[in-house]
Amino acid sequence: MGVYTDRPWLALYPEDRPAGTTPEHETVLEVFQASLAAAPDAVAIRYFDGVLTFADLDAASDALAVGLTGAGFAPGDRMGLYVQNDPAFVIGLLGVWKAGGAAVAINPMNKARELTYLLTDSGATALLCLEELYTSVARDVLPETQVRTVVTCSPLDRQSRDDPRVLGDVKRDRPDGTLDLEELVATHAGRAPEPASLSRDDVAVLTYTSGTTGVPKGAMNTHANMVFNAATYRDWMRLTPEDSVLGVAPLFHITGLIGHIAVALLVPCPLVLAHRFHPEVVLDAIREHRPTFTVGSITVFIALSGVPGVGREDFASLRTIYSGGAPIAPAVTDAFEERTGRYIHNIYGLTETNSPSHAVPLGRRAPVDPHSGALSVGVPVYDTVVRILGEDGAELPPGEVGEIVTSGPQVVPGYWRKPEATAESLPGGELRTGDVGFMDEQGWFYLVDRKKDMINAAGYKVWPREVEDVLYGHPAVREAAVVGVPDEYRGESVKAFVSLKPGATVTAEEVIAFAKERMAAYKYPRTVEIVDELPKTTTGKILRRELRDRDA
């Protein structure tokens, strides 16, 4: 039926897949402590011209834990992390675990309303945030929350004060009424907190869903969940201490938490950070630090390959590149490979699966479905069972499209203080992803689209992903997004928004004609709007809902 069991795929490529991954540790803190004991002087983080060893991370997180507990933070409490891709984020994670608590990962783009909701819903009693975010957002909303302790930090921490790249205009703004992270480290240097009593089933990080169909929900990512998928990354991508991880995904996002931080702590190997994603700055970091592995959204790689003057030598050190978080058109991977010489392996997962549930095996090329043109998202990773269910809840055979339903050691136990939402999305511990896809006869999985994004055009189902994949084949199109818009005759009709490659010119009529030649009459976009940029989340997902709202 529509269940991946190891057998179909292993029969084809048994040499590619180890028998499974067995995490050696119960908690992510134990992962760090084991790496610290093995290699205290090994580089843990490279941040512009700053370097932190595992011993440096240990000392800084010890001091933070001591400062937190001294301010009243108790085991089981939560601390928000409202920080960019800075060393402070990693120090904050380790510090809150050493204090016996859990972290709340917060998007640094969140404004007052969103920050208030996350802090209130999580019941956070402490907050680590950038100085600029404290003065511009957090300070005014904290009285409405349970937060008692605020620790501030700066992107200037742990790197040269005269580095001109992006941070050149940043000034220190030591806010009154807060604790400074670097001052805490200096004040409590040499002190260690009482050993934390953490278990594999304790919540390590609350990661909030985007809330596209309601209020955001806090996925309870346990230590066991995170350790399992950190080991999945290590073993699937065959990472060793000789490797280094390029941190292009936001650290607050599940990809950054697992595919950057957790795996780098486990291997152990250096994590390369650059505050936030600016293509030119990240390209500088690649050229300077020569990382070997990264995982991020496809928009990241489109942006990097589009930097003027970029060449194959710039990507020569990156022996392994994976991309997830948003569907990938085959034309995009082909163009990236032609420009950089590197193949992008697909990966698929959700916040609720702690990053990967599926991945293309290292060294293999994902097949393209001959009927839809979709690029496979891979096969299920270790110890993971995936079913394809029809609308009646029955399992579907290979080739038939239905909802992707996942179970395995990486699936979260539920949503924070939301038993009804947990029961609905995770019945029996099996995740109803809300994504629509299918499995072929060989065990490869294909993502068709989100259930809620399906367009009903005169009774015909149109999946935006298929139309977008066709549009990406146009030589002038950089990015594409397809939505359904109201239509008096059809009910809904297909509309496409596209942005163009630098220097390219094309008319909306030419784009429509291109699509019309390549797909059924009910599928091709009736209207095309050419825009400078498509709206995206900080993780690179194109926001179709914002585009739909323009025509609502």
Phi, psi and omega in degrees: 000207183271042182244130175274126187235005187094327191292311184299317185283319180297329179298332180272316187227061185296335183285344186276342193237113174301163185298332180164174179244131181242102180301136182273351187229159182271326183229161178292330176296321176295324176303310180298315183296325177293318178293322177300315181295325183281325186209070184298330183265003177290150180288127178260321183221135168246124185226102190051242179260012178266149180227131173241128174274174176296327176294322177297315178299320181296314181295316182293318181287328172301311182297319178297317179298318178298315179297321179295311182295325177294335179268005175105002178291130186242158175307136183092347177288166179242144175234129176283143174245107187243068194220152174280195180281071182243160175305330181302328180298315181291318177300319180297316177303306183296321181296317181291325176292321178295333176274002176086013184250195179232155179262153172242111183280123186238130177297122181293351175274353181296141178259190190303312183299315183291318179297317179302315181298313184295317180293321180289314181296320181281341185069027182301138178252354179218157181216129170253120183214159174295146180306315183295327179285330176294311185287328184270336185227300194294320187305321184282338184259343185300326178300340180274359185242181177269004183295125179251335185235127178239126175247127180251157180215174182227148174295347177282343180299139172068025171205168184299138181288346183252016177289120186278352188283111176064319185270004187299331182260008179281132177241148177289140179220084186287099186288141175294148176080010178237162172264139179267132184301312182292327175292321176299316180300317180289319183295319185256020181305134178087352180263147179236144179285167172299142181306131181282144177257089180248148177238167182299332183268358177289149175290126176268314181216135167269117178246123187270134175294165187288341178075028183291338180243021181157196180289149178301146179241139181274104176290130184271086179282110183278168176299319180296318176304310185291320180295318181300312183281340169297317177293327176299311177303311183302313187279320181293318181270358176056052181273143179228171177300347177280349180273174170211149188253127176269119184272084179265339178276148176299137182293336178287341182276155185299327177296316178293320181297316185263308185284350175245293189290302188298318181290324178294324176292327184282318191305311343274156177203165183291146173249124182264120182241153181216037175070295177207167186278109165237122186308315183293321181291316179295322177297321174300318180296322177297314181296324183279316189258348175051057178294160185248342184219144171204160175217134181192181180286157182296331179296330175299314184284329172298315181295316181296318182287346180266000179293130180305133177087357181292144180218177183298327181297328180298330183256007187297329182283337184279087182286338183225121178232128174238151178221137178208186178094336178206148181300152181239130175276140178306324180298329181288315179295324179295317181294321179296317181295321179295324183280323189248344184082008183239137178269136178266118175277138179281151175214151184217140176180179180229172172307319184286349175251016178053048182082239197286137162244337178225152174199151172284129179302141181302130180090350177258152176260134181293134176288159176250128179295125185291340183272312183264342185079007182284144175272132182297143175272001175114203178237157180300143179281185188310138171055027185245130179249130182233132178241153173250119184247141174279178182297338178270005179085000180276147178291141182255150179284167178307140178094342181266143186270132177200189181282138177278125183234127192235139171222149181165177184294344181270351184283131183295154178285343180163190179254143184302116175054033177226074183296327180292315179295324177297314181297325182286315186268338184231053180296124181067017180084004180259127187277121169276105191287334188080359176263145181253134180194192179207165176244137177271181185295337182266000177095004175280142180253148181229131177268123179271308180178180170280140181305318186287347183266357180300137180257134178253099183255103180055038178091351178265139176277128176237123178264119183309323183304318182296318179294318180299319180300321177294315181297325178297343178283349177285132186297341181266347187275125176269309179221153181217146175217136184239136180223164172266136179235152182302139180218121184300326184273312185268351189088302172222149170231164186270127175235140180243140170248130180227146168249155188252155175292152181305130178084353182276149175226141177196150177263161177300321180297322179292323177294317179299316180297321178301314181290322182299326180289343192243000181208167182301155186300327182280351185263325189291150183292132176281334177225148177227132176243124179267124184234161178290314181218148174267142180293139183221158168283171178292344178268003174096000178285133177286134185269088179299325184298325178293323179291321177298321183297333180296332183249010182288000000 
